[in-house]
């Protein structure tokens, strides 16, 4: 995760308590766990039904299955994806999400950025940890920086 999504350990990761959202909240309803597989997900049957005479019977949520499949070599990420499908293309949605509960800083984050994030998180009561490489194994460990 750190090398792929957090700019080679220079970025950060945010943890939210999504259970704080009501079950019917649009953000929570749109979260799906990624399905890891060696096979590509085949959406051909869906595409064929779109051009068939009974296309009104097509489940519009079916394409989500294609979006949430990923090569099983990435299984260690335990990724979840937010997917929203609607009949029309629309502008970005502004949904309120809970306040983060923890921010994890990359092990190579610049000192100035660390200070900036620490100040913001202190104001909002958010825990901050910086990831550090373990001395005896290939593992990153969080070191708490505040509270």
N, C-alpha and C positions, 0 to 999 in steps of 0.2 A: 504494500500500500504506500509506504513512504517514498519509495523510489519512483513509482508510477504516477501517483496522484498528488504528492506533496512536494513536487519540484526538487527531487533528489534530497529529501530530508530537510529542505529549507522552509517548507510550508507548515501547515497545522491541520489537525483533525478536530472536529467538534462533536461532542457527545450530547445527545438530547435524551430526556426522559419522555418518550412518546406516549407512555401510559398516562401522562398528565392530560393528554388530549382526549376528548370524548370519542367513543368508538365510531360515531358517525361523522367525525371531522374529515373533510375532503383529503387532507394530507395523509391522515392515517389510513383511510380507505384505499388510497392509491399506492400503498407500499406493498411490494411483493418480494419474497425471497428469490434470489437467483437460483435457477436449476442448472447444475453443472453436469455436462454430458460430453461424451466423445463424438456424438452424432450432431449434425446440424438439425435444427428443428425445421421440419418441412411444412410450409404454409400453402403448398399446392392445393390441398383439398379446400381450404378457405377461398383461395383465389378462384378456383373452379366454381364454387357455389355463388360467388359474386356475379358471374356472368350467366348463371343458370336461371331458368324461369322462376324457380321458387326462392330467389335471392332475398326476399323479405323475411325468410326464416333464418337467415344468417345471424349468428350471435356476434354483435359488434365488438365484444371483448376478446374474441378469439386471437387477434393479432398480439395481444399481450404475451401469449405463450412464446412467440418468436422473439420478443424483446427481452424476456427474462431468462433466456437460455444463454449459456456461456461455456466455453471449453473447460473441461474438468481439471485442467492444469492450474486453473485459478481458484480452485475450491477453497484453498486456505484463506481467501479473502472473506468468506462468509458474507458476501455482498447482498444488500437489499437495494431495490430500485424503486423510484417513484415513477409511476406511469399514469398518465391521464389521457383517456381517449374520448373524443367528442365528435359530433357530426360535422363541426366546422373548425377551421383554423381560427384560433383566438389569441388575443394578446396574453402576455404573461399574467399569471394569477398571483395575487398578493394575499397569501394565507398566513395568518398568525400561527407561529409555531411556538412551543414553549421556550423559555429562556434556557440556553445551554446549561448543562450541569458540570461539564468538564471540558477543558480545551487541552489538547496534547500537542506540544510543539515539537517540530522536527529536531533531530540532534545537531543539525548544521544551520539552524536559523540564526540570522544576524542579530547581534546584541540589541541594536536599536529597535528592531521589530519585536523582540522579546519584551523589552521595556514597555513598548506601546500596547501590546496585547495584555501584559500584566496589569497595567493601569486601568484598561477598560474592564477587565475581568474582576479586579478588586472592587471597582465601583458597583458592579452588578452581583457580587457575591458568587462568582464562578470559580471553581477549582482550576488550577493550572499546573500541568506537569510537563517536563521536557523529557523526551525519549533519549536514552543513553544505551550504547552498545554494551552488552554484558562482557565481562573480562574472560569468561571461561566457556562461552557457547555462542552460537549464532542466534542471538535473541536481543530484542530491544526491550528495555525496562524503563518504566516511567519514574522520574524523580520529581517529587512534589516541590513546587516553587512558591506556593502561597498557602495561607490558612492552615 
